[in-house]
């Protein structure tokens, strides 16, 4: 075996994200979003294939480039690599995302040992809401009991991935 192959075989496991995603059709009347930290997010996709998505994102005064793989062994788990960009780097790449963008406000809501990241979409996808919850293991993700105001678990439905929403719009809930 060549030295190159030996080194490749020894690479550490890449960082993963374990996250479940839920549709939210109506917020509870007693949920006051102004009580929770929020940030405006603009993101666009440089690539969106069945195997991966590559996005640029602005969150306030910070900018990021992110690679996300398709799900791995579990529908909620995938490789995620993220690096911070300068504003100039972000601005250089942003035109490459024309026609593949979305905007949202993300609210961070404590829920037991977890945090709900509630994404309220704006612009072309205004009126739609998704909730994401990250976990430290797939077992934890499988055992998660969502609050009653969450609707369908759309984790395995690629139509609800942000990359697909950015390119094709929010999915028709009737289909």
Number of C-alpha atoms within 10 A of each C-alpha: 5 6 8 8 9 10 9 9 9 8 8 7 7 10 10 18 20 20 18 21 23 20 20 19 14 12 12 11 6 6 10 9 13 8 10 13 10 16 15 16 19 17 23 26 27 21 14 17 11 9 9 16 20 19 23 26 22 22 14 10 7 13 21 18 21 16 17 19 19 17 20 11 9 12 15 22 22 20 17 18 15 14 10 15 16 12 13 10 14 18 14 10 15 19 11 14 18 12 12 21 25 24 21 20 17 23 21 19 19 11 11 7 6 13 16 19 19 23 22 19 20 17 10 14 17 13 12 17 21 23 23 19 20 19 19 12 14 19 9 12 18 12 8 13 8 13 8 7 13 17 15 12 16 17 19 14 10 15 16 19 16 21 26 19 18 23 17 13 17 20 15 7 6 4 4
